[in-house]
Amino acid sequence: MRFLFFFLLFLTYSFVGFAQTNKTIEKKPTLETIEDTTQTLSRIELLQAGVLEGDVLPNGEQIRILKKDERGQVKFKQKNTVMYADSVFQYIDRNQIEAFGNIRFVEKDSMTLVGDTLYYDGYSKLARVRGNVVLQDQEKTVTTQKLNYNLKTKTAYYFEGGRVRDQTSRLTSDRGYYNTDSRVATFRGNVQAISPDQQLFADSVVYNTLTKTIFFDSEGKIINKDGTINAVKGTQINAQTGILKTAEGADVATRVENRDYIISANFIDYDNLTEKGVFKENVQLYYKKEQITIFGDEAYYDGIKSRLDAYGDALLVKPFKNDTLYISADTLIAMNDSVAAEQRFYGYRNVKIYKRDIQGICDSINYDLTDSIIYFNYDPVLWNTSNQLSGTKIRAKLQDNSIDSLIINDKAFVISSDVFGQFNQIKGRDLLAVFDSGYIKNVNVDGNGESIYFVLEEKKNEETLLKGMNYIKCSNIIMKFIADNELEEILFLQQPEGQVIPPQLITKTNSRLGNFEWRIDEKPTYNKVMQGRSIDQAANNTYKVKNVDGKRIIDGEFFGVYLSDDQTKLTYYHPKLPKRNLDNEFFLYVYPQNKKDLPEEFKLYGYVVIPFYNMNTEVYQPNQPFYYTQELPKFKIKKITTGQKKKIEIDEETGEVIPNRNPVKSWKETYEF
C-alpha cells in the first residue's frame, strides 16, 4: 500500500507539473529573444527518486522535494545532460532545481561536474556548482570552490581561485574560463602553470588544449630547462613545438634567455624545432660569457649554424676594463661555434669602430674573439690619438683591454699632425705598429719605405720653432716613439736617400707623400657610432641606484628588488614611483631549501606567505625615491616569488570582471638562490 501511495502521488505531481509547464510556455519570451527555442523550452525531466514529497510555496508555486534511498541518488535529465544528487528541490514552474549532496552533472559522457550543491536553470542552461567542485573532461580536470557552467556556450568558469590539471601540468589562477567544445581555456589573475619541463607566470593567458598554443593576453614569463621567456601581451607560444610569435606592432620587447645568451625584440617569430627565427624592432642579443651585445632593427637567427644576422643600424658593444668597444655597420653577423670553440663577428658596409684608444672606418670587418684580432678590409682607416693609419688591409690585435699591435698589408700609410698643423708621414708596402698603454711605441715599415717628418725645437721660454722638414726614402724604416707619440728615434735601413728642406722652402706639394689623404672628418665619434642610441637605456632598460643595501635580483617596471648581502631582507625601490602603483596588493612567497623548515601553518602550501605592512601612503613621498624593506625567514631559501595583484571586483552572477576605469598592471617575478 505504501508503494501504491507514492506511485499515485508521483503521477499527481507529474500531471500538475505538465499542466503548469504548458501554462508557463505561454508566458515565455517570444522567439526574438530566444536563440534556440527547442533547447530553451526543454523541461528538466525526473528519472529517479527514492522519496518524493510535494509542497506549495507561499506564492502558490508548486515544488517537489526529492531524496535518495538505498537504490540510488535522485536522477534528473535534460536532453543529453544527466544530474545526480542526494536531495533536490524541483521548482516545476521555473524549470529549476536546487540539489544537495554528492552532486554529479554528466553531459554526453564527455564532461563530468561534481560538487556539494547545485542550482540549475533549465531555461538559461546555467548550472551553479558550489563546494569541492571538480570538472573533468577528456583533456582537463578543474578543481575550485565555486564554478558556473553554461550548457548553451559549453563554458565553465570559476572566479574565486581554481586549479587545472592535465596529465603533465598543473595551473592555478584567480579566474578561469574553459569551453568544453573548443577546448580553449582562458585564465586571469595570478596565473601560474607548472609542468616537468617549464613554469609559466602571467596575469592573463589563453590556452588551446588541442593545438597546445599559449596566448599571453598580458605580460608573462615562461621558465624552462633552456632558459626564460619574458613575453609581452600578444605573444603566442606552442607548448609542443616551441614556436614563439609576438604580436605585430608591440611597443615593448619580448625577452628570451637561455644559458648562453639573452635575445629581445618587439617582434619575434621563432621556431624551436628548426631553431630559426626572425626578430624585428629594437633587437638585442647579449652573449653572457663574452659580455657582448648586438643591437639591430631586424635580425635572423639560425641556431643550427649558431648564426645571427642583424640589419639596420646594427651595433656591437663589447665592454673592457675602463673602456668599451663599439662597432656599427649596416649588417652585423655573429657566428658562435661552440664545438670548434670559435666566435667571430662580421660587419659589412659603413663600418665604424669606436674605442678610447682607437677609432676607425672600413667597408668590411671581421672580429675574431678567440684570438682577440680585428680584421679591417676594403678602404680601412684607423685613428689613434693624433695618428691616422690606412692601407689595403689592417689587422688589429687586442690584449689586456687595449690595442696591442697593428699590421697593415699593402699601401701602408701613417699620418700624424703636429702643433703647427704639419703632417708627419710614413708609408711603405707593409707596416707593423706596436702599442703601449694606447700609444704607438714602434713602427716598422717593410718595403718601399718613405717618410716625412718635421724637425721642431723647443726654446727655454717654451716656444717651439720649426727648423725644417726631413724627407727620407728607404726600403725599411724603424721609428721609435716616447709618450704622446713624440718621435724618439728613426732608423733607415738599406741605403737611405733623403734631404732636409728648410722652413722657407716647405710647400704643400713637397710636404705630401704620394696618395696623401688626411681624412680626419671621417673619424668616428661616440655619437656617430651610437647613431642616437642610448646604451644605458637600451641594454639595461632600467634605473640605477647606489643607496640600496645588497644586490639587485629583480628588475621590474614598478620596482627593483634588492637582496641584502646577508640574505636576511629584501628592499623594494623605485626612484620616482606613481602613487597609484601602490594600490595593488603586494605578495611575497619564500620557498625553503628543506620543506621541513616550514612552520606548520605553511607546510600545506610549500612556502611561507609573508604579509606586507605599511606598504601604502605612510611610506610614500611624492617625487622622492621609494624604499620598503621586508624581513626574510631565517631558514635557507631556495627561491622567492614576489609581485603585486590587481584589485579586481567580480560579478558573481556572470563571473565577469567589473571594469576598472583606472587599472594598474600586476607583476610577478621569481628569483632562484
PyMOL commands that set and color helices and strands:
alter all, ss='L'
color gray80, all
select helices_A, chain A and resi 2-27+31-33+37-40+483-485+503-505+520-522+526-530+535-540+579-582+595-597+600-602+617-619
alter helices_A, ss='H'
color red, helices_A
select strands_A, chain A and resi 45-48+51-56+62-67+74-78+81-85+87-91+96-107+111-121+126-136+141-150+155-158+162-165+170-173+175-179+184-194+198-208+213-216+220-224+227-231+236-238+244-245+254-258+261-265+267-271+276-287+292-302+307-320+323-337+342-355+358-368+373-377+381-384+387-390+393-399+402-417+423-436+439-458+464-482+486-493+497-501+551-555+560-563+569-574+585-592+608-609+626-631+637-645+667-672
alter strands_A, ss='S'
color yellow, strands_A
deselect
rebuild
show_as cartoon
